[in-house]
Amino acid sequence: MMDAADFGRNPHGAEYGEFGLCRVRFGKAKKGSPPKRRSVLTVWDWTPDILDEWFTEVRPLFGAESNPAAWPSERGLRIGCQRLNSRFIAYRQALGLDEGLDFHSLRRSYVTHLIEDGWDPRFVQEQVGHDHASTTSIYTHVSSDFRTRTLRRHLDSTVAAALESQNRRQS
């Protein structure tokens, strides 16, 4: 349900230009509530280039000048969720990927990459619109490599602190 107008500047991230934030107007709502609105900030430096290419070179090929949709369909206003899911499944099958991989896996991947790249967990929670950190943790599937690096970093800092304390007592 995103429109081209949902993208805009982030005054604190001028380097992202016109694609510094995305206004989510139709986020998942709580039962009986209206859709949840939020802004998602651009975090990777390659994102504006991809979006700029889409909006300036690809999207016009759909003849979408009067269509507000960010991702228009050649047959209607916008590409629907069912179509996205069916294409994702077709690609997954063609590539021989695991059947458990679905379109929603991209959201889980986004959360995991942010966590593994060192983004603050509260920031990640806000980015994906979760009210509770426990929900975000369900989305996080860090690699064993990340777990090993995290353990090593904490063990090294613990040992360094213990050695420093010991050296101060001996001095």
Accessible surface in RSA format (square Angstrom, percent):
REM  Atomic radii and reference values for relative SASA: ProtOr
REM  Chains: A
REM  Algorithm: Lee & Richards
REM  Probe-radius: 1.40
REM  Slices: 20
REM RES _ NUM      All-atoms   Total-Side   Main-Chain    Non-polar    All polar
REM                ABS   REL    ABS   REL    ABS   REL    ABS   REL    ABS   REL
RES MET A   1   130.99  67.8  93.81  62.1  37.18  88.5  71.26  60.6  59.74  79.1
RES MET A   2    56.57  29.3  51.88  34.3   4.69  11.2  24.99  21.2  31.58  41.8
RES ASP A   3    24.24  17.0  24.24  24.1   0.00   0.0   2.54   6.0  21.70  21.6
RES ALA A   4    35.69  32.8  25.64  39.6  10.05  22.9  25.86  36.4   9.83  26.0
RES ALA A   5    86.99  80.0  60.97  94.1  26.02  59.2  72.70 102.4  14.29  37.9
RES ASP A   6     8.67   6.1   8.44   8.4   0.22   0.5   0.22   0.5   8.44   8.4
RES PHE A   7    28.56  14.3  13.73   8.5  14.83  38.6  13.73   8.3  14.83  42.4
RES GLY A   8     7.30   9.0   0.00   N/A   7.30   9.0   7.30  20.0   0.00   0.0
RES ARG A   9   135.23  56.8 123.03  62.7  12.20  29.0  53.33  72.9  81.90  49.6
RES ASN A  10    16.04  11.1  14.86  14.4   1.17   2.8   0.00   0.0  16.04  15.5
RES PRO A  11   113.87  83.0  78.85  71.9  35.02 127.3  90.03  74.3  23.84 148.2
RES HIS A  12   173.03  94.6 135.01  93.8  38.02  97.3  95.28  98.2  77.75  90.5
RES GLY A  13     3.68   4.5   0.00   N/A   3.68   4.5   3.56   9.8   0.12   0.3
RES ALA A  14    76.07  69.9  60.30  93.1  15.77  35.9  63.85  89.9  12.23  32.4
RES GLU A  15   138.37  79.4  97.98  74.1  40.39  96.2  65.02 125.8  73.35  59.9
RES TYR A  16    32.06  15.0  30.77  17.5   1.29   3.4  11.35   8.5  20.71  25.5
RES GLY A  17    22.13  27.3   0.00   N/A  22.13  27.3  20.95  57.5   1.18   2.7
RES GLU A  18    94.48  54.2  90.84  68.7   3.64   8.7  48.17  93.2  46.32  37.8
RES PHE A  19    24.70  12.4  24.05  14.9   0.65   1.7  24.05  14.6   0.65   1.9
RES GLY A  20     0.02   0.0   0.00   N/A   0.02   0.0   0.00   0.0   0.02   0.0
RES LEU A  21    21.84  12.2  20.97  15.0   0.86   2.2  21.84  15.3   0.00   0.0
RES CYS A  22    17.08  12.9  16.98  18.9   0.11   0.3  12.21  30.9   4.87   5.3
RES ARG A  23   101.68  42.7 101.48  51.7   0.20   0.5  42.66  58.3  59.02  35.8
RES VAL A  24    29.25  19.2  27.63  25.0   1.61   3.9  28.11  24.4   1.14   3.1
RES ARG A  25    59.25  24.9  53.13  27.1   6.12  14.6  22.72  31.1  36.53  22.1
RES PHE A  26    97.41  48.7  71.77  44.5  25.64  66.7  72.10  43.7  25.32  72.5
RES GLY A  27     9.60  11.8   0.00   N/A   9.60  11.8   7.05  19.3   2.56   5.7
RES LYS A  28   192.47  93.9 166.39 102.1  26.07  62.1 119.55 107.6  72.92  77.7
RES ALA A  29    39.95  36.7  16.50  25.5  23.45  53.3  17.95  25.3  22.00  58.3
RES LYS A  30   134.28  65.5 123.58  75.8  10.70  25.5  83.97  75.6  50.31  53.6
RES LYS A  31   211.04 103.0 174.02 106.8  37.02  88.2 125.95 113.4  85.10  90.6
RES GLY A  32    88.07 108.6   0.00   N/A  88.07 108.6  43.84 120.3  44.23  99.1
RES SER A  33    54.09  45.7  36.44  48.6  17.65  40.7  14.79  31.5  39.30  55.1
RES PRO A  34   105.72  77.0  93.30  85.1  12.41  45.1 100.75  83.2   4.97  30.9
RES PRO A  35    64.62  47.1  54.73  49.9   9.88  35.9  55.08  45.5   9.54  59.3
RES LYS A  36    63.39  30.9  57.92  35.5   5.47  13.0  57.57  51.8   5.82   6.2
RES ARG A  37   172.13  72.3 147.40  75.1  24.73  58.9  53.44  73.0 118.69  71.9
RES ARG A  38    54.62  22.9  38.49  19.6  16.14  38.4  32.62  44.6  22.01  13.3
RES SER A  39    56.27  47.6  37.56  50.1  18.71  43.1  17.49  37.3  38.78  54.3
RES VAL A  40    30.02  19.8  28.70  26.0   1.33   3.2  28.70  24.9   1.33   3.6
RES LEU A  41    60.67  33.8  58.86  42.1   1.81   4.5  59.05  41.5   1.61   4.3
RES THR A  42    21.39  15.2   7.33   7.4  14.06  33.5   7.60  10.2  13.78  20.8
RES VAL A  43    16.03  10.6   3.38   3.1  12.65  30.5   3.81   3.3  12.22  33.1
RES TRP A  44    58.40  23.4  57.33  27.8   1.07   2.5  51.39  27.4   7.00  11.4
RES ASP A  45   117.77  82.5 102.18 101.7  15.59  36.9  39.13  92.1  78.64  78.4
RES TRP A  46   140.92  56.6 137.83  66.7   3.09   7.3 125.10  66.7  15.82  25.7
RES THR A  47    29.09  20.7  29.09  29.5   0.00   0.0  25.75  34.6   3.35   5.1
RES PRO A  48    17.19  12.5  16.48  15.0   0.71   2.6  16.83  13.9   0.36   2.2
RES ASP A  49   103.15  72.3  96.38  95.9   6.77  16.0  28.15  66.2  75.00  74.8
RES ILE A  50    99.91  56.9  97.94  73.0   1.97   4.8  98.49  70.9   1.42   3.9
RES LEU A  51    22.81  12.7  22.81  16.3   0.00   0.0  22.81  16.0   0.00   0.0
RES ASP A  52    68.55  48.0  68.55  68.2   0.00   0.0  11.86  27.9  56.69  56.5
RES GLU A  53    87.80  50.4  85.73  64.9   2.07   4.9  17.52  33.9  70.28  57.4
RES TRP A  54    47.75  19.2  46.19  22.4   1.57   3.7  47.37  25.3   0.38   0.6
RES PHE A  55    33.67  16.8  20.95  13.0  12.72  33.1  20.95  12.7  12.72  36.4
RES THR A  56    82.50  58.7  59.28  60.1  23.22  55.3  59.20  79.5  23.30  35.2
RES GLU A  57   109.93  63.1  96.89  73.3  13.04  31.0  34.99  67.7  74.94  61.2
RES VAL A  58    52.43  34.5  52.43  47.5   0.00   0.0  52.43  45.6   0.00   0.0
RES ARG A  59    28.29  11.9  28.29  14.4   0.00   0.0   0.00   0.0  28.29  17.1
RES PRO A  60    61.32  44.7  47.03  42.9  14.30  52.0  51.65  42.6   9.68  60.1
RES LEU A  61   149.08  83.0 113.94  81.5  35.14  88.3 118.42  83.2  30.66  82.5
RES PHE A  62    72.98  36.5  44.64  27.6  28.34  73.8  51.89  31.5  21.09  60.4
RES GLY A  63    51.76  63.8   0.00   N/A  51.76  63.8  26.38  72.4  25.38  56.8
RES ALA A  64     3.27   3.0   0.98   1.5   2.29   5.2   3.24   4.6   0.03   0.1
RES GLU A  65   149.83  86.0 110.69  83.7  39.14  93.2  76.23 147.4  73.60  60.1
RES SER A  66   114.09  96.4  79.42 106.0  34.67  79.9  55.59 118.4  58.50  82.0
RES ASN A  67    23.84  16.4  18.09  17.5   5.75  13.8  13.91  33.5   9.93   9.6
RES PRO A  68    67.01  48.8  55.37  50.5  11.63  42.3  66.56  54.9   0.45   2.8
RES ALA A  69     0.09   0.1   0.09   0.1   0.00   0.0   0.09   0.1   0.00   0.0
RES ALA A  70     0.00   0.0   0.00   0.0   0.00   0.0   0.00   0.0   0.00   0.0
RES TRP A  71    91.26  36.6  89.75  43.4   1.51   3.6  72.76  38.8  18.50  30.0
RES PRO A  72     1.01   0.7   0.96   0.9   0.05   0.2   0.96   0.8   0.05   0.3
RES SER A  73    25.27  21.4  18.24  24.3   7.03  16.2   4.94  10.5  20.34  28.5
RES GLU A  74   118.70  68.1  84.91  64.2  33.79  80.4  49.26  95.3  69.44  56.7
RES ARG A  75   200.97  84.4 160.47  81.8  40.50  96.4  70.41  96.2 130.56  79.1
RES GLY A  76    40.88  50.4   0.00   N/A  40.88  50.4  33.89  93.0   6.99  15.7
RES LEU A  77    96.45  53.7  82.57  59.1  13.87  34.9  86.32  60.6  10.13  27.3
RES ARG A  78    51.47  21.6  36.03  18.4  15.44  36.8  22.90  31.3  28.57  17.3
RES ILE A  79    56.62  32.2  41.16  30.7  15.46  37.3  43.30  31.2  13.33  36.2
RES GLY A  80    37.50  46.2   0.00   N/A  37.50  46.2  32.18  88.3   5.32  11.9
RES CYS A  81   100.63  76.1  93.54 104.3   7.09  16.7  29.79  75.5  70.84  76.4
RES GLN A  82   155.08  86.7 147.63 107.9   7.45  17.7  54.40 115.8 100.69  76.4
RES ARG A  83   127.33  53.5 123.32  62.9   4.01   9.5  46.93  64.1  80.40  48.7
RES LEU A  84    68.44  38.1  66.71  47.7   1.73   4.3  66.78  46.9   1.66   4.5
RES ASN A  85    63.98  44.1  63.29  61.2   0.69   1.7  17.14  41.2  46.85  45.3
RES SER A  86    52.14  44.1  42.91  57.3   9.23  21.3  43.48  92.6   8.65  12.1
RES ARG A  87    92.73  38.9  92.73  47.3   0.00   0.0  25.79  35.2  66.94  40.6
RES PHE A  88    36.04  18.0  33.05  20.5   2.99   7.8  35.05  21.3   0.99   2.8
RES ILE A  89    69.57  39.6  69.57  51.8   0.00   0.0  69.57  50.1   0.00   0.0
RES ALA A  90    39.20  36.0  31.26  48.2   7.93  18.0  35.02  49.3   4.18  11.1
RES TYR A  91   125.49  58.6 125.41  71.4   0.08   0.2  91.10  68.5  34.39  42.4
RES ARG A  92    22.04   9.3  20.03  10.2   2.00   4.8   2.26   3.1  19.78  12.0
RES GLN A  93   115.69  64.7  93.65  68.4  22.04  52.5  35.23  75.0  80.45  61.0
RES ALA A  94    87.68  80.6  44.18  68.2  43.50  99.0  57.06  80.3  30.63  81.1
RES LEU A  95   128.54  71.6 100.64  72.0  27.89  70.1 105.33  74.0  23.21  62.5
RES GLY A  96    67.79  83.6   0.00   N/A  67.79  83.6  34.80  95.5  32.99  73.9
RES LEU A  97    85.39  47.6  73.01  52.2  12.38  31.1  75.07  52.7  10.32  27.8
RES ASP A  98   109.28  76.6  91.65  91.2  17.64  41.7  42.98 101.1  66.31  66.1
RES GLU A  99   146.89  84.3 129.35  97.9  17.55  41.8  42.62  82.4 104.28  85.1
RES GLY A 100    58.14  71.7   0.00   N/A  58.14  71.7  39.02 107.1  19.11  42.8
RES LEU A 101    60.09  33.5  56.27  40.3   3.81   9.6  58.72  41.2   1.36   3.7
RES ASP A 102    58.93  41.3  58.78  58.5   0.15   0.4  25.59  60.2  33.34  33.3
RES PHE A 103    77.51  38.8  73.46  45.5   4.05  10.5  73.46  44.5   4.05  11.6
RES HIS A 104    79.09  43.2  72.86  50.6   6.23  15.9  51.69  53.3  27.40  31.9
RES SER A 105    14.03  11.9  11.50  15.3   2.53   5.8   8.45  18.0   5.57   7.8
RES LEU A 106    94.25  52.5  88.32  63.2   5.94  14.9  89.07  62.6   5.18  14.0
RES ARG A 107    71.38  30.0  64.72  33.0   6.65  15.8  31.37  42.9  40.01  24.2
RES ARG A 108    63.24  26.6  62.99  32.1   0.25   0.6  18.55  25.3  44.69  27.1
RES SER A 109    44.42  37.5  37.37  49.9   7.05  16.3  25.91  55.2  18.51  25.9
RES TYR A 110    50.82  23.7  46.68  26.6   4.15  10.8  48.25  36.3   2.58   3.2
RES VAL A 111     0.00   0.0   0.00   0.0   0.00   0.0   0.00   0.0   0.00   0.0
RES THR A 112    16.04  11.4  16.04  16.3   0.00   0.0  14.61  19.6   1.43   2.2
RES HIS A 113    93.49  51.1  93.49  65.0   0.00   0.0  56.74  58.5  36.75  42.8
RES LEU A 114     0.00   0.0   0.00   0.0   0.00   0.0   0.00   0.0   0.00   0.0
RES ILE A 115    30.39  17.3  26.84  20.0   3.55   8.6  26.84  19.3   3.55   9.6
RES GLU A 116    41.89  24.1  27.84  21.1  14.05  33.5   4.35   8.4  37.55  30.7
RES ASP A 117    89.04  62.4  54.20  53.9  34.84  82.4  19.24  45.3  69.80  69.6
RES GLY A 118    63.61  78.4   0.00   N/A  63.61  78.4  33.86  92.9  29.74  66.6
RES TRP A 119    91.01  36.5  82.65  40.0   8.36  19.6  79.65  42.5  11.35  18.4
RES ASP A 120    83.57  58.5  74.31  74.0   9.26  21.9  32.92  77.5  50.65  50.5
RES PRO A 121    88.96  64.8  86.66  79.0   2.30   8.3  87.03  71.9   1.93  12.0
RES ARG A 122   137.38  57.7 133.18  67.9   4.20  10.0  62.25  85.1  75.13  45.5
RES PHE A 123    49.30  24.7  44.39  27.5   4.92  12.8  48.49  29.4   0.81   2.3
RES VAL A 124     0.00   0.0   0.00   0.0   0.00   0.0   0.00   0.0   0.00   0.0
RES GLN A 125     7.03   3.9   7.03   5.1   0.00   0.0   0.48   1.0   6.55   5.0
RES GLU A 126    90.33  51.9  84.06  63.6   6.28  14.9  34.92  67.5  55.41  45.2
RES GLN A 127     5.81   3.2   3.84   2.8   1.97   4.7   0.90   1.9   4.91   3.7
RES VAL A 128     4.28   2.8   2.51   2.3   1.77   4.3   2.51   2.2   1.77   4.8
RES GLY A 129    14.42  17.8   0.00   N/A  14.42  17.8   5.89  16.2   8.54  19.1
RES HIS A 130    22.09  12.1  12.74   8.9   9.35  23.9  13.90  14.3   8.19   9.5
RES ASP A 131    65.96  46.2  38.74  38.6  27.21  64.4  18.68  44.0  47.28  47.2
RES HIS A 132   118.25  64.6 115.09  80.0   3.16   8.1  74.54  76.8  43.71  50.9
RES ALA A 133    66.79  61.4  58.52  90.3   8.28  18.8  58.81  82.8   7.98  21.1
RES SER A 134    76.25  64.4  66.59  88.9   9.66  22.2  51.87 110.5  24.37  34.1
RES THR A 135    47.33  33.7  46.83  47.5   0.50   1.2  27.83  37.4  19.50  29.5
RES THR A 136     8.29   5.9   8.29   8.4   0.00   0.0   8.29  11.1   0.00   0.0
RES SER A 137    69.31  58.6  54.49  72.7  14.82  34.1  43.65  93.0  25.65  35.9
RES ILE A 138   123.29  70.2 112.52  83.8  10.77  26.0 120.23  86.6   3.06   8.3
RES TYR A 139    36.05  16.8  35.91  20.4   0.14   0.4  13.61  10.2  22.44  27.7
RES THR A 140    34.67  24.7  19.80  20.1  14.88  35.5  17.31  23.2  17.36  26.2
RES HIS A 141   115.63  63.2  97.02  67.4  18.61  47.6  77.65  80.0  37.98  44.2
RES VAL A 142    32.00  21.1  21.77  19.7  10.23  24.7  21.77  18.9  10.23  27.7
RES SER A 143    50.29  42.5  39.67  52.9  10.62  24.5  45.84  97.6   4.44   6.2
RES SER A 144    72.19  61.0  66.95  89.4   5.24  12.1  32.41  69.0  39.78  55.7
RES ASP A 145    91.95  64.4  88.87  88.5   3.08   7.3  22.72  53.5  69.23  69.0
RES PHE A 146    35.13  17.6  35.13  21.8   0.00   0.0  35.13  21.3   0.00   0.0
RES ARG A 147   134.07  56.3 127.17  64.8   6.91  16.4  58.36  79.8  75.71  45.9
RES THR A 148    87.88  62.5  83.85  85.0   4.02   9.6  61.59  82.7  26.29  39.7
RES ARG A 149   119.15  50.0 113.53  57.9   5.62  13.4  69.29  94.7  49.87  30.2
RES THR A 150    33.70  24.0  33.70  34.2   0.00   0.0  33.50  45.0   0.20   0.3
RES LEU A 151   106.81  59.5 102.63  73.4   4.18  10.5 106.42  74.7   0.39   1.1
RES ARG A 152   129.46  54.4 128.31  65.4   1.16   2.8  61.23  83.7  68.24  41.4
RES ARG A 153   138.39  58.1 131.96  67.3   6.43  15.3  72.58  99.2  65.81  39.9
RES HIS A 154   101.27  55.3 100.54  69.9   0.73   1.9  70.54  72.7  30.73  35.8
RES LEU A 155    76.65  42.7  76.45  54.7   0.19   0.5  76.63  53.8   0.02   0.0
RES ASP A 156    71.34  50.0  65.80  65.5   5.54  13.1  28.68  67.5  42.66  42.5
RES SER A 157    65.14  55.0  54.60  72.9  10.54  24.3  46.05  98.1  19.09  26.7
RES THR A 158    88.58  63.0  82.45  83.6   6.13  14.6  64.12  86.1  24.45  37.0
RES VAL A 159    82.27  54.1  80.50  72.9   1.77   4.3  82.27  71.5   0.00   0.0
RES ALA A 160    57.74  53.1  49.31  76.1   8.44  19.2  54.18  76.3   3.57   9.5
RES ALA A 161    60.36  55.5  50.87  78.5   9.49  21.6  56.77  79.9   3.59   9.5
RES ALA A 162    59.15  54.4  46.92  72.4  12.23  27.8  55.71  78.4   3.44   9.1
RES LEU A 163    96.50  53.7  96.45  69.0   0.05   0.1  96.48  67.8   0.02   0.1
RES GLU A 164   100.76  57.9  96.98  73.4   3.78   9.0  30.73  59.4  70.03  57.2
RES SER A 165    44.35  37.5  43.17  57.6   1.17   2.7  18.60  39.6  25.75  36.1
RES GLN A 166    76.39  42.7  76.39  55.8   0.00   0.0  13.74  29.3  62.65  47.5
RES ASN A 167    87.80  60.5  85.50  82.6   2.29   5.5  24.50  59.0  63.29  61.2
RES ARG A 168   158.47  66.5 141.84  72.3  16.63  39.6  74.00 101.1  84.47  51.2
RES ARG A 169   181.68  76.3 148.12  75.5  33.55  79.9  79.29 108.4 102.39  62.1
RES GLN A 170   133.85  74.8  94.84  69.3  39.00  92.9  44.52  94.8  89.33  67.8
RES SER A 171   126.99 107.3  61.35  81.9  65.64 151.2  66.92 142.5  60.07  84.2
END  Absolute sums over single chains surface
CHAIN  1 A    12179.7      10117.7       2062.0       7277.9       4901.8
END  Absolute sums over all chains
TOTAL         12179.7      10117.7       2062.0       7277.9       4901.8
